Amino acid sequence: MLMCPTPGKNTVTVASGAFLNLTKSSSQSCDNPAQEGQSLDYSISYTNTGSSAPAERRFLISGQAEQGVMLEDALPANVQLRPGSATGISPIQSIAVVHRAGDADDEWIRFDQWSPSTPVDRFGVLVPASAMESNESGGFTFGVQVGTGLTNNTRIYNQAVVDTDGDGSDDFSSNIVCNTLAGSARPTLVFERPTPQVSGSGQAPRHGEDSDFQLADMYALLPADNNQVLTDGVYLRLNASQLNLSPARRDFLERTPSGKRLLTVSVESALTGDTLRVVMRETAPDSGVSQYSPVCSQRW
């Protein structure tokens, strides 16, 4: 309802409820590149500057029902969560948890029960709402390790968020933290073809299986309608960790109407000026390298 002010009076409307002020920091600044294999620590703090505690959500934590407010952080690609790195968790009633890739949004496991061989996409801390009343504060720190084989000057970004009602929309979020990674590789495009063993079998090479491919120093582009294009055609391999955004899902830049997640690259011949539009996909989650697609002689 719209309220018109009474002449001679000023009206101030004060909103009630929780307001979580989230702050995030990194142990290394974005202008100071982190080396391959180096450890990075992220610290997250909160203060409730509102008038009441936030509403609790129900979660399944390692198979047990729990209630609280989840402070979560989507892990960036090109780093791995460090086991046992959660420190300074406040309040002490809080539970450090991780979210396994593919699990339901409200299904987590305790951090101290997580095995590094299990892919995870989020780190979180479940805080009782009773410890987040007005003017109360808390926080925690967790760590990651920078991966290897990265392209130089790859940048990663992430932030802490709270979704109080589980609708998939962040109700509170921190500042975005940036880190620059000093890799030893450069972005490359390489032409490859199926090995003679694969071609001789009459089967298409397996996407993401390096042993099914070999370098193609000399090659001919087959027409797109040639039924041998998968077994005898030339493939394109893209190595670029800066395109790697998710540690648990194959990255993509566009989605087809049927739901396929694809990466599209334009390749231009330095000799003829011909341009090919190549559709690719990441060979494995968090690889940042090895996207393959058969290249045909059709032009766009």
N, C-alpha and C positions, 0 to 999 in steps of 0.2 A: 504494500500500500504506500502511495506517495504522500508524504507529509509536507505541507507548506509551512514555512516558518511564520510564527506570529510576529507582527511588527514590534520591534524593540527587544526581541528575544533571540538568542542563538541556541540552536538545538544540536546536541552532540549525541550520536547513536553509538553505543559501545557494544561490539560483538562479544558474545560469551563463548566459552569452549576452549579447547586446547589449541596452542600454537607452538609447534616445535621448531626451534631455531637450530638447524643442523650445520655443523662446520666440519670440513674435511681438509686434511693436510697430508703431504707426502714427505718422506724422509729425504727426498732429493727434488730439486727444482727442475722445471721443464727445460731451462736453458743449460742445464748441466747433464749431458747424456749419461745414461746408465749403461754399464758394460754387460755383455753377454754373461750369464751365470750370476750376476750380481743380485743381492737381496735388496728389496724395497719394502718399506713399512708404511702403511696407511693408518692414520689416526682419525677417528670420528668422535665428535662430541655433540651433545644436545642440551638445550635448556628449554623448558616449557615456559614461555612468556605469556601463556594464556591464563584463563581464569579457572580451568579445571583440567583433570587428567583426560588423555585421549581414550577413546573407546577401545576395548580389547577385541581381538580376533581369535578364533579357534584354529589351532594348528595341530597337525599330527607330527610329533617329534620322535623319531626312531620308534614308530608304532604306538606311541602313547599320546593321548589327547592333552594338549596344553593350551593355555590362554595367555595372551599378552599383546604387546606392541612390537612388531618386527622392524628393527632397523636393518636394512639390507643393502648390499653393495654388489652390483653386477660386475663380475670379474672381467677385466679386459683381456683381449687375446694377446698372444706372444709372451705371456707370463704364466707361471704355475703357482697355485696356492701352496704355501709352506706349511707342512704339518706341525702342529704344536706352536704356531706363531701367535695365537691369540693371547694378549696380555692386557693388563690394566682395565679389566672389565668391571664397570660400575653402573648400577649397584650390583652387589655380590649375588643377588638372587637371579640375575640374568643368566641365560643359557646361550652359549656360542654354538651355532649350527651352520650347516652347509646345505645347499640345494642341489640335488643330483640332476644332471641333464635329462629331460624327459619326464620327470616326476610332476605331479600336480602342483600348482602354485602354493598350496597350503601344506604340502608334504615335505618335511625336512629331516635331516639326521643330525645327531649331535656331532660337533666338530671332533671331539676326542674319540668317536667311533668311526670316523671316516678313514678310508684307505686311499692313499694317493693314486692308486690304479683306477679308481672310480672317477669318471669325469664329473666335474661340478661347474655350475655357471654362476653361483652366487654365494657369498658369505653373509651371514646375518647374526644378529644377537636379539633374542627374544627377551623383552623387558616387561616385568609386571607393571600394569597401569598404576598400581598403588604407589610405585616408586617414581612416577612421572607427574606428580601433582604440580600445581602452579609454583613456579620459581625453582623447581628441582632440576638438577643436572646430572649427567652421566656420560659415559663414553667407553671406548675400547680401541685397541690397536690390533691389526693383523698384518701378516707379511706375505709377499710373493717373491718368486725368483724369476729373473729375466731369462727367456729362452735362448736358444742358440740357432745359428744359421739364418739370422735376420738380415734384411736389407738395411743399409745404414740410414740413420735419421728417421726410422719408423717412430711414429708417435702414438701413444695410447691415452685414452681419456676414460674417466669413470667418476661416479658420484654416489653418495648415499641417499637413500629414499625411504619413505614410509608410506605404505598404502593401508590406511586405517580400516577400510571396509572391504578390501579384497576385490574391488571392481576393476583392477588392472590399471587404474589411474593413480599417479603419485599425488598424495595429499601434501606431503612435505618433502623437500629435497635440499641437499647441501650444494655448495659451490662445486664446480667441475674441476677435477684435478688432472693435470697433464704431466706426462713423462716422455722424454725423448730417449730412444734406445739406439745405442751405437753398435750397429751390426757390422759383420765382416763381409756381407754380400751386397751385390748391386742388383736392381731389378733387371731381369733378362727374359727374352723371348727365344725359345729354342724350337726348331722344327724336328720332329721325330716321326718314326714309322714303326709299325708292328714288326717284331722280330720274324725271321724266316720260319721259326717254329710255329708262331701264332698264325702267320699268313697261310702256312701249309695246312693248318688244321681246319681252315675254312671258317673259323670263329673270329668274332670281333675281339680286340684286346680288352682286358679288364680295366675299367676306369680306375686310376689311382694305383695300379700295380706296375711299379717301375720295371720289373723284369719282363714285361710284355712289350717294351718299347726299346728302340735303339735310335741313335742320332741319324738324321737324314740329311747328309751333306748335299746330295743331289736327289731331286724328286720331281715328279710331274703331278700337276693338279688334275684330278679326275673330275669329270662332270658330276654335278650334284645328283643326277638321276642314274648314275652308274651303280649297279648293285654290288660292286666290289669296293665301294668307297670306304667301308668300315674295315675291311681286311687288308687292302692294298693301298689305302690313301695315306696322306701325310697328316700328322697331328701337330698341334701347337701346345707347347708347355710354357706356362707363365710362372715365374718365380718373383713374388712381390709380397713380402710380409706386411707392407703398409695397407694392403687390401684385406688383411685378416682382422676381422672385427670381433668375432665370437670365439670363445674357447671351447664351445660345446656343439656348435651347429655349423654346417657348411655355409659360408658367406655367399651373398648374392647381391646383385644390384637391381634386378628386376624380377618380377614374378609373372609367369604366363597365365592365361585364363584357366588352364588346367591345374595350376598350383605349383608348377615346377619353378625352382629358384635358380636363376641363371646369371651369368656374368658375360657381358658382351664387349668384345674388343675389336677395334678396327685396325687392320694390318695393311700398310701401304708399301708397295714395291718401290725401292729407290731407283730401279732401272727403268721401269715402265710407267710408274705412277698409278698402276692399277690398285684398287682398294678392295679388300675383302672384309666383310662383317662376320666375325667368328663368335659363335655362342659357346660358352665354356661353363664349367662348374668346378668348385673346389673338390679336390680328390678326397680329403678327409678333414674333419673339424680341426681348427686351430693349426692347420699346416701353413697357410699363407703362401704355399707354393704348389706346384704340380696341378695346374688346371689343364685339362685336355679337351680337345674337340677336333673331329676330323675337319680338315680344310678342303673345300671344294673349289672348282673353277668358276662357280657362279659369282657374278659381280653385282654390287649395289651402287 
